[in-house]
């Protein structure tokens, strides 16, 4: 009988390594079919919670935040793209273009998790990553967010109502505070059964080995 593991995937769609990490986790779970049953939850983490409307040019943002040069940024993008290919994720060649506030995306992900059918939060998370990291779409735009909602078969009218209000804003902020107070300061952070942490966009083999050991009770 397969062991059931609770997996909290703490991340932001603004994080390219989160796309890599999700792809690797998906590959690992595919390898563990019959051994592990995942109860997967996507939890919010904002890399740029104070980003204003209109966002900021990606290169300018990375230079301000990390002091990186355009050449360094291009190399990092190439590395991330290569890692993405390994796990079946195709990044936009020029990166995501601009850095946007992702709070509304997190509100929709929370909605999908609490009210959507099984698997819909996972589908929405991947679709949002593809829209932002893969196609460099303006993910602060309601139109873009609603198109993504429609693409995974969720209720567009209900999503529009959420975006037009502050629904789930308090819940998302409380969850973010919980993980920050628990010591999560970078993403992706993958937490298994509320106690085992796997940090960063690890290769699929790392996830597979860790999940197998946890499922078997070795750790």
ChimeraX attribute file (.defattr): number of C-alpha atoms within 10 A of each C-alpha:
attribute: neighborCount
match mode: 1-to-1
recipient: residues
	/A:1	7
	/A:2	13
	/A:3	15
	/A:4	13
	/A:5	17
	/A:6	14
	/A:7	19
	/A:8	20
	/A:9	23
	/A:10	23
	/A:11	27
	/A:12	27
	/A:13	28
	/A:14	23
	/A:15	20
	/A:16	24
	/A:17	22
	/A:18	23
	/A:19	31
	/A:20	29
	/A:21	28
	/A:22	25
	/A:23	24
	/A:24	26
	/A:25	24
	/A:26	17
	/A:27	19
	/A:28	23
	/A:29	20
	/A:30	13
	/A:31	14
	/A:32	17
	/A:33	11
	/A:34	11
	/A:35	16
	/A:36	22
	/A:37	16
	/A:38	18
	/A:39	13
	/A:40	16
	/A:41	19
	/A:42	20
	/A:43	20
	/A:44	26
	/A:45	30
	/A:46	22
	/A:47	19
	/A:48	15
	/A:49	11
	/A:50	12
	/A:51	15
	/A:52	12
	/A:53	10
	/A:54	13
	/A:55	18
	/A:56	16
	/A:57	13
	/A:58	17
	/A:59	19
	/A:60	15
	/A:61	15
	/A:62	16
	/A:63	14
	/A:64	11
	/A:65	9
	/A:66	8
	/A:67	11
	/A:68	16
	/A:69	14
	/A:70	13
	/A:71	9
	/A:72	12
	/A:73	16
	/A:74	16
	/A:75	12
	/A:76	13
	/A:77	18
	/A:78	16
	/A:79	11
	/A:80	21
	/A:81	20
	/A:82	16
	/A:83	23
	/A:84	22
	/A:85	13
	/A:86	16
	/A:87	20
	/A:88	15
	/A:89	22
	/A:90	19
	/A:91	27
	/A:92	17
	/A:93	15
	/A:94	14
	/A:95	22
	/A:96	23
	/A:97	19
	/A:98	19
	/A:99	27
	/A:100	27
	/A:101	24
	/A:102	22
	/A:103	22
	/A:104	21
	/A:105	23
	/A:106	25
	/A:107	23
	/A:108	25
	/A:109	27
	/A:110	22
	/A:111	19
	/A:112	24
	/A:113	20
	/A:114	11
	/A:115	11
	/A:116	15
	/A:117	11
	/A:118	11
	/A:119	13
	/A:120	20
	/A:121	24
	/A:122	18
	/A:123	18
	/A:124	24
	/A:125	25
	/A:126	18
	/A:127	20
	/A:128	27
	/A:129	24
	/A:130	20
	/A:131	22
	/A:132	26
	/A:133	26
	/A:134	20
	/A:135	18
	/A:136	19
	/A:137	19
	/A:138	20
	/A:139	26
	/A:140	20
	/A:141	16
	/A:142	16
	/A:143	12
	/A:144	16
	/A:145	25
	/A:146	21
	/A:147	15
	/A:148	22
	/A:149	25
	/A:150	15
	/A:151	13
	/A:152	16
	/A:153	14
	/A:154	19
	/A:155	13
	/A:156	16
	/A:157	12
	/A:158	13
	/A:159	20
	/A:160	16
	/A:161	11
	/A:162	17
	/A:163	19
	/A:164	10
	/A:165	9
	/A:166	11
	/A:167	16
	/A:168	18
	/A:169	17
	/A:170	11
	/A:171	12
	/A:172	22
	/A:173	16
	/A:174	13
	/A:175	16
	/A:176	18
	/A:177	15
	/A:178	12
	/A:179	16
	/A:180	13
	/A:181	10
	/A:182	9
	/A:183	9
	/A:184	17
	/A:185	13
	/A:186	16
	/A:187	22
	/A:188	26
	/A:189	22
	/A:190	26
	/A:191	17
	/A:192	21
	/A:193	15
	/A:194	11
	/A:195	7
	/A:196	14
	/A:197	15
	/A:198	18
	/A:199	15
	/A:200	16
	/A:201	25
	/A:202	19
	/A:203	18
	/A:204	23
	/A:205	14
	/A:206	15
	/A:207	21
	/A:208	20
	/A:209	13
	/A:210	19
	/A:211	26
	/A:212	19
	/A:213	12
	/A:214	16
	/A:215	19
	/A:216	13
	/A:217	9
	/A:218	8
	/A:219	10
